[in-house]
């Protein structure tokens, strides 16, 4: 298997194409997801990220006893990664999150990845549990992504949580998230950059950004990272706008700004089909500028749908 950073080195300045997909809900079949990945293979993505999602619960009294009942699951990240690697012969990059895991459970998951030959992982704190005002780690789990990076970096040195456990070193290439418009929980942009520097100093090999719609924010973010002493590759994350509702929900959920010019043009669209086409055109222009600037890759948040991303990739790759 090949480390993600190796692909950037071999590309020699050429911008690569990559995507992120979401596992299907429990009960759905993997075939539909694969059918959305297949049309994007002609653009030769060296890797595909696969998200990991916490279960969602409701509290329910059963036979007089209060129980937590899981109501929403997206299982299968590990299996999907193995399927992608076998079917398409490319790297799969699972998300590994702090939320919902103890350190021991995280270690077991990483050992399973290692057994399968998966040597790349994107390490994230993850979202707080639904209904919580703030992120609360599972007892015995990590509270911050830099702690997770430290654990994986230690495993790369053959160091597990308990010295009695026999182990050979792993060989993970570690990706982390960066936020051109600041993480919601950071009190300032400078604090957010310092947290990012902690992750890189702990062993992160590259950064993938949160989605953005204004390239100026990405370029400013990269410059500030470099001034902070962060010199690993920084991959821009893009998402094509697809519906009018996303004009409101994306800024609310991801705490980002959509340029006023883009919003104004989208509001003039007669329907979502027109908005979708506008989103494709906007992303193409973003991509052209980013490629010209020599970014390592364009990373697309597909939401497991391929049509808009395919239309964009046909113009760029």
N, C-alpha and C positions, 0 to 999 in steps of 0.2 A: 504494500500500500504506500501511497505517496502523501507527504505532508502538504497541506494547503499552501504554505509559504514557498514550497519548492516550485509549485506551478507559477507563482508570481515571478520567481527568479528565472525560470525557463522561458517565460513569455517575453522577457527582455523589453519591457516597456509597453507591450501591447495589452490593451484592456481586455480582460476575460469576461465571460458571461456566466452568471450563477443565479440560482433561485432558492427560495425557501418555500416549503410546502407544509401543510397542516394535516396531521393524521385524521382519518375519517372518524365520525362518532361511532361509539360501540354499537354493533349490529349492522353497520354498513360494510360494504365489501371493498377490498383493496383494489379490485380491478378498475373501478371508476377513477381512482386517484392515478393509477398507472396510465390510464388513457389520456389524462391531462398532461402527464410528464412527457409521454412519447413524442408529441409534436414539437417539443423544445429541444430534442436531442440533436437536431441538425445544426444547432448553434454551438454544439460541443461544450457544454458546461463541464468543467473539471470536477465540480462538486455540487451537491444538493443538500441544503440544510433541512432537517426535519424537526419541527417544534415538539416541545413536551408541555403538557398542560396539567395543572393540578385538578384533582377531582373537585366537584362542587357538591355540597351536602345540604340537607335540611334536617332539623331536629324534630324527631317524632316520638311520641309515647307509644310503646308497644307492650301490651300486657303490664301496664303500670310502670314500665321502665323506659327512661328517656334514652333514645338511641339516635346515632347519626346515620342517616340513610344517604348513600351516594345517588345523586340524581343526574349527574352529567359526567361522562368519562370520554376521554380520547386516548385509548390505549394504543399500544403497538409501535411506539417510536423505534424501539430496538429491532423489531421484526421488519418494519418498513425499511430501515437502514440496510439490513441484510438483504432484503429483496431488491432494493435499488442497486446495490453493489453487484449482485449476481446477475441481474437482468441487463443493466446498462454498462457494467464494467467501469463505473466511475466512483469517486469517493462520496460517501454519505457522511454528513456531519450532524450528529444528534445534538439537540439542546440538552444540557444537564443543568438542573435548577436546584437552588437551595430549598425552596419552599416545599414542605411536605416530606422531607427526607432527614433522617439522622445521618451522621457522618459514616456510620457503619453501612447503612443502606446505600449511600452514595458510593462508598468503596466497592460494594458488591456489584453495583451497576457498572462502574468503570471497569472492573475485572471482566464482566461479561462482554463489554465492548472490546476489550483487549483480546479476549478469546476469539472473537469473531473477526479480528483483523481490522477493526475500526480504530484508526489512529488520529482522528481529528474530532474535536468536540468544541461546541460553543458553550461557555460557562456563564450562567446568569443567576442573579438572585431570584428572579421570578416575581410574579405579582402576589399581593396579599390574598389571603383566602376571601372569597366572596362574603361580604358582610362585615369584614374587618376594616377598621379605619386606617390601620397601618400594618405593615408587614410584621408578622410574628413567626419566628422560626419554630420548627418542630423541636420539642425538647431533645437536646443532643445533636441538633442540626446547626448548620451555618446561618448566621444572620446577614452576612455580606458576601458579595461575589468574590472579593479578593481572598477571603478565607477558603472558598472553594478552589480558586486558582492555586493557592498554597498547597492544598491537599493533593491536587493532581500533579503539581510540580514535584512534590515529595514522592509520589508514586513513580514518577519518571526517574527518580533516583533509587527506586527499590525500597522506599520507606513507607510502610503501611501504618495504620493507626496503632497497632499493637506489635511490639518488637518480637513477640513470640511467633507471629504469623510469618511463615516462610513465603518469600516472593522474589520474583525476578523483576527488574525495572520495566515499566511500561514505556511507551514512546509517543505520548500524545502531543499533537500540535494543538495549542490552546488558543481559541478565539474568545473575545469578550465583546461586550456591547459598548458603544459610545453614543452620546446624545448631543448632536449639534445645537439643539435648542434647550438643553439642560434636562436632566432627569427630574421628575416631579418631586421627589423626596429631597433633593439637594436644596439647601437654602440659598445658594448662589451658584453662578456658572463657574466661578473660580474653585469653589469647593468640589463641584462635580468633576472638574479637570484633575484635581488632586486625588480624588477617589479613583479616577481612571489611571492615573500614574501609579497608584498603589497596585492596581491589577497588573499593569505591565511590569512593574518592578518585581512582583511576585512570580512572574513567569509567563505572562500572556505573550503570544507570538504575533497576533494581528487583532485588528478591531473591525467590527462591522457596525455601521451607524444605524440608528433609528431612521425611519423614513423621513424625508424632507421634500419640500416642493420648491425651495428657493436655493439654487446652487451657491449663492453668496454665503449662505449660512454654513454650508459644508466647507467651502474654501477657508472661511474665517476660523472654523473649528480646527481644521488641519493645521493652519498656521499657529493657532494658540497651543495645540498639542506639541508641535515642534519646539516652540519657545519654552514649553514646560519640560522638555527633555524626553518626550515620547516620540520614538523614531520607528516604531513598527508600522507595517502597512495599514492603511485606513481605507476600508472598502465602503463606498457610498451605497446606502440602501434606498431603493426607489419603489414606489407603489403607484400604478396608474389609477387615477380617479375613475370610478365606474358608475356612480349614482349620485343624485342630488343630495341624498341623505348623508353621504360621506363628507360633504362640505361642512356639516355640523358635527358629525360623530367622530371623525378622525381627530380634529383638534381637541375634542373633549376627552377622548380615550387616551390619545398619545401625546397630548400637550404640545402640539406643534402649531405653526402658523401657515396657513395657505395664502399665498400672495393675493392682494386685493384685486389685481388685474385678472387673475385666474378665476377667482370667485365671481367677479362681475360677468365674465364671459360665460361661465357655467350657468349662472342664474338666467341668462338669456336663452339658454337651450330649450327647445320645445319639449324634449323628453329625455329619458335616461339613455336612450341609444345615442342621441346627439352628445350628451355629456361624456359618455364612454369614448366616443371618437375624439372629443376635445382632450380627454385625459391621455389618450394615446399620443396625440400630437404634442402635448405639453411634455410628456415623458421622453419623447424622441428628441425634443430640443434640449431638455436637461441632459440626456445621454450624449448627444453630440458634443456639448460643451465639456462634459466630464471626461469623455474619451480624449478630446483634444488636450486636456490638461494632464493626461497620462495616468489616470487612476488605475489601481491594480485590477479592478473588475467593476462591473455594474451588477449589483445584487438586487434581484427583484422579489418583492413580497407578493407572491402569486395568489394567496388565499386558496391555493389548490385549483385555480382556474388558469387555463393556458392561452385563451384567445387574445386578450389584450397584450400580454407579454410577447406572444408570438408576433403580433403585428408590429410591436416596437422593435423586437430583435431583427426582423426582416429589414428594417431601415438602418440598423446600426452594426450588424455583424455579418 
